[in-house]
Amino acid sequence: MKTEVKIPEVGESVREALLSQWYRRDGDFVRKGEILFIIETDKVTLEVVAEADGVLKITVAEGATVPVGTVVATIEAETAPAGISAPPPPAAKEALPAAVAPEREPPHIVAAEGAGEGQQEPMLHGPNVAPAALRLAEEKGIDVAKVPGTGPGGRITKGDVLLFLEQSSIPAAGTPLEMAPIHPSSAIPERFKGPEAPDRTDTVLEQVTRKPMSRIRQRIAERLLFARQNTAMLTTFNEIDMSRVQAMRAQFREAYKTKYGVSPGIMSFFIKASVVALQEFPPVNAFIDGREIVYHHYYHLGVAIGAERGLVVPVIRHADRLGFAAIEKAIQDYVKKIQENRLELADLEGGTFTISNGGVYGSLVSTPILNTPQSGVLGLHKIEDRPVAIGGEVVIRPMMYVALTYDHRIIDGREAVSFLKRIKECVENPERIMLEI
């Protein structure tokens, strides 16, 4: 009995998918529920599991883009060999990035002439090596005998060591590197050129790596470019004192985690504050459809999460009906689904407003781009202790810059500034959210 393995449907708008990687080999014995391969569309990545026990017969190789419903393998029912159990599939995080060619032989780096075996080693403390170059080589553990010198008389300069470091850090795996020999004089600083410049005959290589964009990355690029070209984006800024939020989190962290199983994060405060502000300023929760404005009377908030293959924005639906713990659990669940490649297309659809936290990566301030067709996106940033004037005194407070990018076609500047100010009021005084004032 044969069981067909097909590319599954992931949404009405998705017609094809990239078979990114096979986790099992042709002829392997697999068991029901084991991960067979991973597919990637322009919106999600997904692991596909075996639906029966048997021997895997692969008919479509990884790297192929095929329509949804295509049979890519079959499983022939067969008893597993005695004493042999199928090895567990590799963890999802070990999967190769989508659309990257199979690993090939590392590129061959051509050595400069005269650097082969039997070459006399240059003097390490004599005139052939500049002191700064020698110190840098010792710090980096580099054998200066392998560094071509470009200074007068073949002297090894600090720049030569830096160039050698740069060339040595080129990836050894992935797609083949394109190597273009150039005339050695182009690698010699201008101050050394002229009558005193050494007559170099070495071959210096400039190398690049080319990798195709993944389908998700292509989709991200298309959407960002569309937002730039088809909306009147403008960004307004403010700053928020995070003292009260941090104090509450520290005070109730253990009791909160004991009761709900999650730690209190800052995102839930901003989501609840955003709901309050969206209720007061409906245009921020709306979008333009032709010559009409569509107002949403529900609050589906997207939370931007950085994934290995690109940024994704899963949606927390009816955020106005959820408590702080439910929001934190929803975010935690989405992070886990992304890590395990279980995120579904339905998880990404229907958002009315987006929040992006660049502060987790250390961003101090930025201007987020709209997640079209939405009309607003809130950007959070790094919490940093700064001196601020309060009550006529200068005090140190944990401050965060926040940014609201909005579509000026539908949202006026007064509304945008007031919206961001309302969020500031709610976060600086979390009790307002609790009391709904």
N, C-alpha and C positions, 0 to 999 in steps of 0.2 A: 504494500500500500504506500502510495506517495502523497505527501502533503506539500502543496505549493507555498512558497514563501514570496509574498508580494510587497510592493511598495504601498504602505497604507495611506488612506486618505487622512489628511490633517486639517482640512478646511475647504469650503466651497471655492475659494479664490485661488487655491493652490493646484496647479495642473501637473507639475513635474517636480522632481527632487534629485539632489545629488547624492549618490551612494558614496558617502565620504570614506568609510573604512569598514572592512570585514574584521570582526573579532575572532572568527574561527576560519580554519583553512578547509579547502575542498577535500572531502573524504573523512573529515573529523566526525566522530560520533558525538552528537549533541543531545541534551536532555530538554524536555519541555520547560520553558521559563528562562532558559539561558539566553543571554544577549548574543545575537548573531552579527548585527551590523548597525551602523549609525547612518541616518540620512540627514541631509540639511536642505532646507528650503530657504527662500528669501526672508523668512520670518522666524522660524524655529529650527532647532535640532532635536532629533528624536531617536531613541534606541529601539530597535525592533527585536523581539524575542522569538524563540522557537515555540511553535504550537504543538509539537509532538516530539517524541524520542525517535532517534534514527540517525542515519548517515547523511551528512550534508553534501549535496551536489551543487556547486556554485555555477551559475550560467552567465552572470553579469559581474564583471570585475569592478573593483572599487575605482572611484574617479569618474564613473559614467553618470551622465544625467539622463534619467529615464522618466517616462510619464507615470503618474500615479496609477496603481493597479498592475504594473508590469511584474511578471514573475522573474525574480532574480536568482532563485535557487529552488531546489526541491529537497525534501527530507524523506528518505526511504526507510520505512519501518524496519528495524533490525535490532536484535538483542545486543546489548553492550558486551564486548569481550570480557570474559571472566577475569575478575581481579583488577579490571581497569575501569577507572571512573573518569569521566570527562573533566579536564582541568577547568577551574573557574575562569571566566572571561576576564580580560584586563579591566582595571577600574576605568571609569569614564574619563577621569582626569588624565589618564595616560594616553588617551587617544590623540592621534596626530591632528593638527589643525586642519579643518576642512579645506579641500581643493589644493592641498600641497602634494606635489608629486612624490612617489615612493622614494625612500632613501636610496641614494646612489653612492658611487665611489667618491670619497672626498676629493675636492679639487687639488690638482697638483700645482704647487707653487714653485715657479722656476727660480733657482738661485742665481744671484749675480755672478758674472764671470770672475774667476779668480777666487771664489769662495769655496771651492771644492776641497777634497781631501788633500792633505799635504801642504796646504797653504800655511805660510808662516803666521803665527798669531801676532797681532799688533801689540805694541807696547801699551801696557795698561796705565802706567803712571808717567809716561814720557810725553813728548809733544804731540803724539798721534791721537790722544784722547783728552778732550776738554774736561776740566774738573767737574763742571756741572753735569756733563754727560756721564761721567764715571759715577757720580753720586746717584743719579737717576737709575742707571743700569743696576747698581747694587741694590737699590730699594725695590726694584721690580724683578730682581733675580735674572737678569739678562746677561748672557755671555757676550761681551762687547766684541769678541773676535768675529761674531756673526753679523755685526752691524756695519754696512757699507758707509764709509765716511765721505762727506761731500765738501768738507772744509778745505782750506789751502793745504796742499801737500797730502791730501787724503785724510786730514784730521777729522775725527769723529766728534760731531757737535751734539748738543742736547736735542736739536731738531732732528738729527738722524736717529737718535734713540726713540723719540716720540713717533717718528714715521715707522720705525721697525715695530713698535708696540701696536700701532694702528693696523699694520698689515698682518700681524700675528693674531689679532683678535677677530679676523674674518671667519664666519661660520664654516665648519668643516662638513656639514651635512645639508641636505636640501637639494634644490635644483642646481645644475652646474653653473659655476660662475663664469661670466663673460670677461675674458682677460684681453686687454688691449695694450700691447707693448708701445711705449712712448719713448721719445728721445730723452736720454738721461739729463740733458741740460734743463728740461722743464722742471726737474725735481730739485735743481740747485737754486738757492736763494739769490735774488738779484744782486745782493751786496757781494757775492762771490764770483759773479760773472765778469767777463772781460779778460784782459791779457793774463791776469794771474790765476784765472779759474783753471782747475785741473782738467786735463783731457780725459773725460770719462767715457768708457765704452760699455758700462754696465747697462743691463736692461731692467728698467723699473716697471712694475706692473700696477695698473689701476684696476681694481676689481669691483664688481657689483653683483648682487644677487637679485634675480627676478622671480617673483612668486605671484601666481594669479590671485586676484581678490576672491574671497569666499562669497557665496551668494548673500549671506547676511550682510557682509561689509558692502557689497554692491548696493543692496537695498537701503542701507543706512545712508550711503553717499547720495543716492537718488532722492531720498526723502529730505535730507538736509538741503540739498541744492534746490529742490522744489520749494521748500519753505523760504529760502533766501529770495527766490525769484518771484514768488506769488503772494507774498504777504508784506505788509508795511510794519516790519518789526522795529520795536523800540524797547529799550531797557531802562528801568528806574531802580535805584538802589536805596538801601537803608541799612541800619545796623541794629543788632538786638543784644541786649544784656542777658546772658544765659545763666545768671547767678541762681535764680529761683528754680529753674528747671534742673540744674545740676545738683542743687541742694536736695530737692525732692527725690531725685534718682538715687543719690547717695543714702538718704535717710531710709528709704523704703525698699532698697534693692533686694535684700535677702528675703524679707517677708513677701515681696511681690513675686520673686522667683519661686519661693516655696509654694505659694498659692496657685500661680498660673503656669509655672514651668518655663517662663521666659523672663529675660531681664528687661527692665524698662529702658527703652531707647528714646532718642530725641525725635525720631521720625514720627512717632505716634502723636507727639505734641504738635508738630507742624501740620500733620494731616488733619487733626481736629481743628486747629486754628484756621487752616485753609477752608474747611467746610463752613465755619462761621463767616469768613470773609466772602466766600462764594455765594452764600445765602443773601448777604447784604448787597452784593454787586453782581447781579445775574449776567451781565455781558461777558464777564471773565469766564463764565461757565457755558458760554454759547459759541457758535461758529457760523460762518457765512456760507450759505449754499446758493450760489447764483446771485440773485437780487434779493434774497431773503435771509433773515437772521433766525437761526434755530436755537431756541432757548431750552436748556435741559432742566427738568425739575427733579433730577436725581444727581447724585454725586459719586461718579466712578473715578477715583483718583489713581493715576498711573505713577509708579515708583520706578525710576530709572536704576537699573542694576547692571554693573559691569560684569560681562561674562567673557570667557576665554575667546570666543569667536566674535565678540562685539557687544555693544550696548543693547539691552532689551528693556522693555517697559511693561511689565505685568501690571494688571489693573486690580485694585482693591475696590470691589463693587459695593455700592451703598455704604460708603464710609461714614455717612451721617448716622447710620444705625448701629455702628460698631463701637465697642468700648476700647480703651487703650490696649488692654491685653489682647483682644481679638485682632487688632491691627498689627501688633508686634508678631503674633503667631502667623498671620497671613503673610507678612514679609518674610519671616523665617521659613515658612513652607515654600515660598517662591524661590528663595535662595537655594534650598535643597533640591527643588525640581530642576533648576538651572544647572546645578553641579552634576546632577544625575541624568541630564539630557531628557527630562520628562516634561518639559514645558510644552503646553499645547497652544495651538493658535487661538483658541477661545480665551486663554489667559491674557492675551495681548489686545483683545478687541474691545471697543466701546468706551474707552477712556474719555473723560470730559475735561480733565486738567492734569498736569504732570508736575511732579516734584523730583528734582535731581540734586543729589548731595555730593558735590565735588570735594567737600571738606574731608571725606574719608581718604582722599588721595593727597591731601595737603594743600588744596587750592585755597588761596586767600580771597580772590574775587574773580568773577568771570561773567560773561554774558551768554546765558543759555539760548539755544535755538529752539523755536517752536516745534512741537510734535504735531504737525498738521493732521487733521483739520482743526485741532484745538486752537484756542485764541490766547492761551496763557500758559506759562511754565515758570515755576518758582525754583530758583537756584540757591542752594545752601552751601556754606563754605566753612572753612576751618575755624574752630573756636580758639581764640588767642587772647591771652592776658594783655590788656592795653590800658593806659591811663585815660580816664574819662572824668569830666567835670560833673559832679552831682552835689546839689545843694551848696554850690559855691566852693566846693573842695575837690581836689584832684585825688581820685582813688583808682585802684587797679581792679578791673573787672574782666571776667571772661566774655569777650565780645565776638559776635559773628556778623559778617557782612552777608546780606541777603539781596538777591536780584530778582526782579520780575520782568521777564520779557513778554510783551503782549503785542497783539495785532492792532495797530493804531486805526485801522479801518473801522473797527467795531468798538474799541475801548478808547475813551478819551484819557488824556494825561491826568486829569483830576481824579477819575475813577481808579486808574492804575496806582497813583500815589496813595490814595485813600485805602485801597485794597491792601497794599503792603504795610501801611501804617496800622491797619486793623490786625494783621497777623502779628506785628511787633507787639501790640498791646496784649494780645492773648498769650503769647509765649512769655513775655516778661511778667505777666500776672496769670499763671495757669489757673488760678481760682475762677477767673472769668469764664473759662471753658467749662469748668465743672458746674458753675451756677448759670451758664448760658446767658451771660450778660455782656 
